[in-house]
Amino acid sequence: MSAWNFADVWEAIAAEQPDRPALIQGDRVISWGQFDARADALAAHLVDRGLTSDAKVAAYLYNGPEYLETYYAAFKAGVAPINTNYRYGGDELTYLFDNADAQAVVFHAGFAGMIEAIRDKLPTVKAWIAVAEPGHPVPAWADDYDAVVAKAAANRPFKAPWGRSPDDLLLLYTGGTTGMPKGVMWRQDDLFNVIGAGGNALQGIPPLTSAQEAAERLNDDQRRTLVCCPLMHGTGQFSAFITLNVGGTVATLPSRQFNAMELWDEAVRLQADGIVIVGLAFSTPMLEALEANPGRWNLDHVKTMSSSGSMWSQENKRGLLSFAKNAMIMDSFGSSEAVGLGASASAPGAEAATAAFMLGPNCVVFAEDGRRVEAGSGERGMVAVTGFLPLGYYKDPEKTAKTFQTIEGQRWSVPGDWAEVNADGTLKLLGRGSQCINTGGEKVFPEEVEEALKTHPNVRDAVVVGVPDARFGERICAVVEPDPDAPGALTLDEMSTHVKSKLAAYKAPRELVVVESIGRAPNGKVDYKASRDLALAALGVGA
């Protein structure tokens, strides 16, 4: 078995097909040859700026070619790239760059003002590299990204004095809504393998055995994937890597604000065969655009729509597949620290049930006492995965020990998701234990109730939180975003009755707060603390 570094594979592909497109955003097309040359130049610049073998390079960027070029450069230079949430404020950015020991930051020039306010708190950063934007020139204290990547590297393919290794890291920072973010440490070899190693089980394509084989497998049927979600999150990032590992083309949307009309226009213009989204936050407006514009888009070329990290409904999948009749919807259940927990596949007329997944081949549900949960027992447990795993959380041994556990003499990632195992072996996902509501001694997982609420025809989105109750400790409150075309106002009785028709009565909401928008993040996730604070304020209840 080969020991993998992404740069080795991508270099072999670039040498074989230098003129074919690697990256597209709007009118910008970066060929594989340009992708390779620009990453070489950036890697050489990073080393010239004094980066060391343990350096971290932060990508503080919107979607676009520069994001993946920065990662490729880091892989070539044998240093670790780190993602940066471009919605962070100054304190969060300072924490992230300091915690990660960042030695370089590549950023869009529109963020210069945010960086200027914190630069003096980050003495370890040796290189600031800015991507100029309309109205935002490169600041005097930063290097010009375009000038850097236009300068040919003296040695190609570039390798730093310390070389590169399968042990080189990628840090994926996650979990900013329940505390400061944690850096998940993925060895490149583990990450390459866990996302398929250039193979495709559904298509019967085996994993690669060498970097050169990636070049030998290339053919005229080049995959084109439109990544609609942010590259700063694992779903978009890893989906892009999967496409690049087979010599395909990664396209991103021209605009920075998600627009479903633009998504479908780009999908057709590019004849994309794959579309990557994150659950309901994307799929609902996508379906609404299709329904409002019948016949506008021919989607026969779309083969897959894939999502990870956020549950979405069977009804929503059915609606999308009624327009993209040749597509399959691939819904992955996983997290930054646990890839491959479960998956579901939906085809027209055979849509997977909401929150139902087939257990991954290395996945088990463990009861709290360490026993395996039996299928059909109705017992709840935590989902765990083994196999190719991260090393842990960067500089956080306590959280590492909590998530990465030794059970049955084997190392597992146990990120905290609760589930039951149905009689047929499928997984019934309940939600994160950290959000569990205790009402009268009964445990209620918000996501289970949320999915029931979202099946109501007049509900566009929903979040469920616990609010204080003198008798039961907590009571369930539904924060609901109504369908804008729904007739009349939603009522608590209506929502409660609907949930009771699907779940046990104690799981039905006893409070209702109607909002204009749930306000999901681009990765489809919800800030439960903010939702609870909103509910408490609306109900006039103290925390």
C-alpha positions in Angstrom: 0.0 0.0 0.0 1.3 3.4 -0.9 1.9 6.2 1.6 0.0 9.1 0.3 0.6 12.8 0.0 -1.9 14.8 -2.1 0.8 16.8 -3.8 2.4 13.7 -5.3 -0.9 12.6 -6.9 -1.9 16.0 -8.2 1.6 16.6 -9.7 1.3 13.3 -11.6 -2.1 14.3 -13.0 -0.9 17.8 -13.9 2.0 16.4 -15.9 -0.3 14.1 -17.8 -3.1 16.7 -18.6 -1.6 20.2 -18.3 -4.2 21.8 -20.6 -7.4 20.5 -19.1 -9.3 22.6 -16.6 -8.7 22.0 -12.9 -10.4 25.0 -11.3 -13.3 27.2 -12.6 -15.1 30.2 -11.0 -17.3 32.2 -13.4 -15.1 33.2 -16.4 -11.9 32.2 -14.7 -10.5 28.8 -15.8 -7.2 27.5 -14.2 -5.8 24.6 -16.2 -4.0 21.7 -14.4 -0.7 23.0 -15.7 -1.4 26.5 -14.3 -2.7 25.0 -11.0 0.6 23.1 -10.6 2.8 26.0 -11.5 1.0 28.6 -9.4 1.1 26.2 -6.4 4.8 25.7 -6.9 5.4 29.4 -6.9 3.4 30.0 -3.8 5.1 27.1 -2.0 8.6 28.5 -2.9 7.5 31.9 -1.6 6.4 30.5 1.7 9.7 28.8 2.3 11.6 32.0 1.2 9.6 33.9 3.8 11.1 31.6 6.5 8.4 29.0 7.1 9.6 26.0 9.0 8.8 22.3 8.7 6.1 22.5 11.4 4.5 25.6 9.9 0.7 26.2 9.5 -0.7 28.2 6.5 -4.1 29.7 7.1 -6.5 30.1 4.2 -8.6 33.1 5.2 -10.4 33.1 1.8 -13.8 33.0 0.1 -14.4 30.2 -2.4 -12.3 30.4 -5.5 -9.2 29.0 -7.2 -6.9 30.7 -4.6 -8.3 28.5 -1.9 -7.3 25.2 -3.5 -4.0 26.7 -4.8 -3.1 27.6 -1.2 -3.8 24.1 0.0 -1.8 22.6 -2.9 1.1 24.9 -2.1 1.1 23.8 1.5 1.1 20.1 0.5 4.0 20.8 -1.9 6.0 22.6 0.8 5.4 19.9 3.5 3.5 22.3 5.8 0.0 22.1 7.2 -2.9 24.2 5.7 -5.7 25.3 8.0 -9.2 26.6 7.2 -10.5 29.9 8.5 -14.1 30.8 9.0 -14.4 34.1 7.2 -17.3 35.0 9.5 -15.1 35.1 12.5 -14.6 38.3 14.5 -11.3 39.6 15.7 -11.1 37.6 18.9 -12.0 34.4 17.2 -9.4 35.0 14.4 -6.8 35.8 17.0 -7.5 32.6 18.9 -7.5 30.5 15.7 -4.2 31.8 14.3 -2.5 31.7 17.7 -3.9 28.3 18.6 -2.8 26.9 15.2 0.7 28.5 15.4 0.1 30.0 12.0 3.2 31.2 10.2 1.5 32.4 7.1 -2.0 33.8 6.2 -3.4 34.0 2.7 -6.4 36.3 2.7 -8.8 38.2 0.5 -7.8 41.9 0.7 -11.3 42.8 1.9 -10.3 41.2 5.2 -7.3 43.6 5.6 -9.1 45.9 8.1 -10.0 42.9 10.3 -6.4 41.7 10.2 -4.9 45.1 10.8 -6.7 45.2 14.2 -5.0 42.0 15.3 -1.7 41.8 13.6 0.3 42.9 16.6 -1.1 40.0 18.6 0.2 37.5 16.1 4.0 37.7 16.2 4.5 34.2 14.8 3.0 35.1 11.4 5.9 35.5 9.0 4.0 36.0 5.7 0.8 37.9 5.0 -0.3 37.3 1.4 -3.3 39.2 0.0 -5.6 38.4 -2.9 -6.6 41.8 -4.4 -10.3 42.5 -5.0 -12.3 45.3 -6.6 -12.2 48.2 -4.2 -9.7 46.3 -1.9 -6.0 46.7 -3.1 -3.2 44.7 -1.4 -2.1 46.5 1.8 1.4 47.7 2.1 2.3 45.2 4.8 1.3 42.2 2.7 2.6 40.4 -0.4 0.5 40.4 -3.6 -0.8 36.9 -4.2 -1.1 37.4 -8.0 2.5 38.6 -8.2 3.7 35.7 -6.1 2.0 32.9 -8.1 3.0 34.5 -11.4 6.7 34.1 -10.6 8.0 30.8 -11.7 9.6 28.6 -9.0 13.3 27.8 -9.6 12.7 24.1 -9.0 9.7 22.2 -10.2 8.0 20.3 -8.8 8.8 22.3 -5.7 9.9 20.5 -2.5 11.0 22.2 0.7 14.4 21.3 2.1 12.6 19.0 4.6 10.7 17.3 1.8 7.1 16.0 2.1 5.6 13.1 3.9 2.4 11.1 4.3 2.6 12.3 7.9 2.3 15.9 6.9 -0.9 17.4 8.5 -4.0 19.1 7.4 -5.7 20.9 10.3 -9.5 21.2 10.0 -10.9 23.6 12.6 -14.4 22.9 13.8 -16.9 23.5 16.5 -17.1 27.3 17.0 -20.7 27.4 18.2 -20.2 25.5 21.5 -16.8 27.0 22.4 -13.6 28.0 20.7 -12.8 26.0 17.6 -10.8 22.7 17.8 -8.2 21.8 15.2 -8.7 18.2 13.9 -5.3 16.8 12.9 -5.5 14.7 9.8 -2.4 13.0 8.5 -2.5 13.3 4.7 -2.2 9.5 4.3 -5.2 8.9 6.5 -7.3 11.6 4.9 -6.5 10.4 1.4 -7.5 6.9 2.3 -10.7 7.8 4.1 -12.1 9.8 1.2 -11.6 6.9 -1.2 -7.9 7.0 -2.3 -9.0 7.9 -5.8 -11.4 5.0 -6.1 -15.2 4.8 -6.2 -16.9 1.9 -4.6 -20.3 2.6 -6.2 -18.7 2.5 -9.6 -16.5 -0.4 -8.9 -13.3 1.6 -9.2 -10.7 0.4 -6.8 -8.4 2.7 -4.8 -5.2 3.9 -6.4 -2.0 2.0 -5.7 0.4 4.7 -6.8 0.5 8.4 -7.7 1.4 7.5 -11.3 -1.7 5.3 -11.6 -3.8 8.4 -11.0 -2.3 9.8 -14.3 -2.7 6.4 -16.1 -6.4 6.3 -15.3 -7.2 9.6 -16.9 -9.7 9.5 -19.8 -11.9 11.9 -21.7 -14.7 11.5 -19.2 -13.5 14.2 -16.9 -15.6 14.7 -13.7 -16.9 18.2 -13.2 -18.0 19.0 -9.7 -19.8 22.2 -8.7 -18.9 22.8 -5.0 -21.6 25.2 -3.8 -20.8 25.1 -0.1 -17.8 26.8 1.5 -14.4 25.3 1.0 -13.6 26.5 4.5 -15.7 23.5 5.8 -15.0 19.9 5.5 -17.8 19.0 3.2 -16.7 21.4 0.5 -13.0 20.9 1.0 -13.0 17.1 1.0 -15.4 16.9 -1.9 -13.0 19.1 -3.9 -10.1 16.8 -3.0 -12.1 13.7 -4.2 -12.6 15.4 -7.6 -9.0 16.5 -7.9 -7.7 13.0 -7.0 -9.3 11.7 -10.2 -8.1 14.6 -12.3 -11.5 16.3 -12.5 -12.5 19.9 -12.5 -13.7 21.7 -9.3 -16.0 24.7 -10.0 -17.3 27.2 -7.4 -20.1 29.7 -7.7 -19.2 33.2 -8.8 -21.1 35.0 -6.1 -20.3 35.0 -2.4 -24.0 34.9 -1.3 -25.7 31.7 -2.1 -28.3 32.0 -4.9 -30.2 29.0 -6.1 -30.9 30.5 -9.5 -27.1 31.0 -10.0 -26.4 27.5 -8.9 -28.7 26.0 -11.5 -27.5 28.4 -14.2 -23.9 27.4 -13.5 -24.6 23.7 -13.3 -26.1 23.8 -16.8 -23.4 26.2 -18.2 -20.7 23.9 -17.0 -22.6 20.7 -17.6 -21.6 19.7 -14.1 -22.1 16.0 -13.3 -21.8 16.5 -9.5 -23.2 19.1 -7.2 -22.1 19.4 -3.6 -24.3 21.1 -1.0 -25.1 21.0 2.7 -28.6 19.7 3.4 -31.7 21.8 3.9 -30.0 25.2 3.9 -29.2 24.7 0.2 -31.7 22.1 -1.0 -34.8 24.0 0.0 -34.1 27.2 -2.0 -32.8 24.9 -4.9 -36.1 23.1 -5.0 -38.1 26.3 -4.7 -36.2 27.8 -7.7 -36.9 24.7 -9.8 -40.6 24.7 -8.9 -40.9 28.5 -9.7 -39.2 28.1 -13.1 -40.5 24.9 -14.7 -38.6 24.0 -17.8 -35.8 26.6 -17.4 -33.0 24.1 -16.7 -32.3 20.7 -18.3 -30.6 18.7 -15.6 -30.1 15.5 -17.4 -26.3 15.8 -17.1 -26.4 15.8 -13.3 -25.4 12.4 -12.0 -25.0 13.1 -8.3 -26.0 15.6 -5.7 -24.1 15.1 -2.5 -24.4 16.4 1.0 -22.8 15.9 4.4 -23.0 17.3 7.9 -26.7 18.3 8.0 -29.9 16.2 7.9 -32.5 16.9 5.2 -35.8 15.4 4.5 -37.0 12.6 2.2 -39.6 15.0 0.8 -37.0 17.4 -0.2 -34.9 14.8 -1.9 -37.9 13.5 -3.8 -38.6 17.0 -5.1 -35.1 17.5 -6.4 -35.0 14.1 -8.1 -38.2 14.9 -9.9 -36.3 17.5 -11.8 -32.9 15.8 -12.0 -34.1 12.4 -13.2 -30.7 10.9 -13.9 -29.2 11.8 -10.6 -28.6 10.1 -7.3 -28.5 11.9 -4.0 -25.7 10.8 -1.8 -26.2 11.9 1.8 -23.2 11.3 4.1 -23.3 11.2 7.9 -20.0 12.3 9.4 -18.0 15.1 10.9 -14.6 16.7 10.8 -13.2 14.1 13.2 -15.3 11.1 12.0 -15.6 10.5 8.2 -17.8 7.6 7.0 -20.1 7.1 10.0 -23.0 6.3 7.6 -24.5 7.1 4.2 -27.7 6.9 2.3 -28.4 6.9 -1.5 -31.6 8.2 -3.1 -32.7 7.6 -6.7 -36.0 8.8 -8.3 -38.8 6.7 -6.7 -36.5 5.3 -4.1 -35.7 8.2 -1.8 -34.0 7.4 1.6 -36.0 8.2 4.7 -35.2 11.3 6.7 -32.3 10.7 9.1 -31.9 7.1 8.1 -28.4 5.9 7.1 -26.7 2.6 6.4 -23.9 2.1 8.9 -20.5 2.6 7.4 -18.3 -0.5 7.1 -16.2 0.6 10.1 -19.0 2.0 12.1 -20.7 0.7 15.3 -23.2 2.1 17.9 -21.9 1.6 21.4 -24.1 1.8 24.6 -22.7 4.0 27.4 -21.3 0.9 29.1 -19.3 -0.1 26.0 -21.6 -2.8 24.6 -22.6 -2.9 20.9 -26.2 -1.8 20.5 -28.2 -4.7 18.9 -30.2 -4.0 15.8 -33.9 -3.6 16.5 -33.4 -3.4 20.3 -34.6 0.2 20.6 -31.6 0.9 22.7 -29.7 4.2 22.2 -26.0 4.6 21.9 -23.3 6.7 20.5 -22.0 6.3 16.9 -18.3 5.4 16.6 -16.1 4.8 13.6 -12.7 3.1 13.4 -10.2 2.7 10.5 -8.4 5.8 9.1 -8.8 8.4 11.9 -7.3 11.8 12.8 -4.5 12.0 15.3 -6.7 14.1 17.6 -7.2 17.8 18.3 -4.3 20.1 18.0 -2.8 21.0 21.4 -5.9 19.6 23.2 -5.1 16.2 24.8 -8.2 16.4 27.1 -10.7 16.8 24.2 -8.7 14.3 22.2 -9.1 11.6 24.9 -12.8 12.3 25.2 -13.5 11.9 21.4 -10.9 9.3 20.4 -11.5 6.3 22.7 -10.2 2.8 22.9 -13.1 0.3 23.0 -12.7 -3.5 22.5 -9.0 -2.9 22.2 -9.4 -0.7 19.2 -9.2 3.1 18.6 -12.5 4.8 17.7 -13.7 8.3 17.0 -16.8 9.0 19.0 -17.9 12.5 18.2 -21.0 12.5 20.4 -23.9 11.6 18.0 -26.6 9.4 19.4 -28.5 6.9 17.4 -30.5 3.6 17.4 -29.9 0.7 15.1 -33.1 -0.4 13.3 -34.0 -4.0 12.8 -32.7 -3.9 9.2 -29.3 -2.6 10.3 -29.8 1.0 9.3 -29.0 3.9 11.6 -31.7 6.1 13.1 -29.9 9.3 13.9 -31.1 11.1 17.0 -28.7 14.0 17.3 -25.8 15.4 19.4 -25.8 14.5 23.1 -24.5 18.0 23.9 -27.9 19.4 22.7 -30.1 16.8 24.4 -33.1 18.2 26.3 -34.1 16.6 29.6 -37.8 17.1 30.2 -39.4 15.3 33.1 -36.6 12.7 33.1 -37.0 11.9 29.4 -34.2 12.6 27.0 -35.2 14.4 23.8 -32.8 14.9 20.9 -33.6 18.2 19.1 -32.8 17.0 15.6 -35.4 14.2 15.8 -38.1 16.7 16.6 -36.8 19.2 14.1 -37.1 16.7 11.3 -40.6 15.9 12.3 -41.5 19.6 12.3 -40.0 20.1 8.9 -42.3 17.5 7.4 -45.2 19.9 8.0 -46.2 21.5 4.7 -46.1 25.0 6.1 -42.7 24.8 7.8 -39.6 25.8 5.9 -37.1 25.2 8.6 -37.1 24.5 12.4 -34.8 24.4 15.4 -35.7 22.8 18.8 -34.3 24.0 22.1 -35.0 23.5 25.7 -36.3 26.3 27.9 -36.5 26.3 31.7 -39.6 24.7 33.3 -40.3 24.7 37.0 -42.0 21.3 37.0 -40.1 19.3 34.3 -36.7 21.0 34.4 -36.9 21.8 30.7 -39.7 22.0 28.2 -39.4 21.8 24.4 -39.6 25.0 22.4 -39.9 24.9 18.6 -38.3 27.9 16.8 -40.0 27.7 13.3 -39.4 29.5 10.0 -42.7 29.2 8.1 -43.0 28.7 4.4 -43.5 32.2 2.9 -46.5 31.0 0.9 -48.1 29.2 3.9 -51.8 30.3 4.4 -52.3 31.8 7.9 -50.1 31.8 11.0 -48.6 28.7 12.5 -49.9 27.8 15.9 -48.5 25.8 18.8 -51.4 23.4 18.7 -50.8 22.7 15.0 -47.1 22.1 15.5 -47.6 19.9 18.6 -50.3 17.8 17.0 -48.1 17.3 13.9 -45.1 16.1 16.0 -47.4 13.8 18.1 -48.5 12.1 14.8 -44.9 11.0 14.3 -43.2 10.9 17.7 -44.0 10.2 21.3 -46.2 12.8 22.9 -43.5 13.9 25.4 -41.3 15.0 22.4 -43.9 17.5 21.1 -43.2 21.2 21.6 -44.9 23.1 24.4 -43.7 26.5 23.2 -43.5 28.0 19.8 -41.5 30.9 18.5 -42.0 31.9 14.8 -39.0 33.7 13.1 -38.4 35.1 9.7 -35.3 33.0 9.2 -33.5 30.3 11.2 -30.2 31.8 9.9 -28.2 28.6 9.3 -24.5 29.0 8.6 -23.2 28.1 5.1 -22.3 24.6 6.4 -26.0 24.0 7.2 -25.4 24.1 11.0 -27.4 26.0 13.6 -26.1 28.0 16.5 -28.2 26.4 19.2 -27.1 28.9 21.9 -28.2 31.8 19.8 -31.5 30.0 19.0 -32.1 29.4 22.7 -31.3 33.0 23.6 -33.8 34.1 21.0 -36.5 31.8 22.3 -35.9 32.9 25.9 -36.2 36.5 24.9 -39.3 36.0 22.8 -41.0 34.0 25.6 -39.8 36.4 28.4 -38.2 33.6 30.3 -35.0 33.8 32.2 -32.1 31.4 31.5 
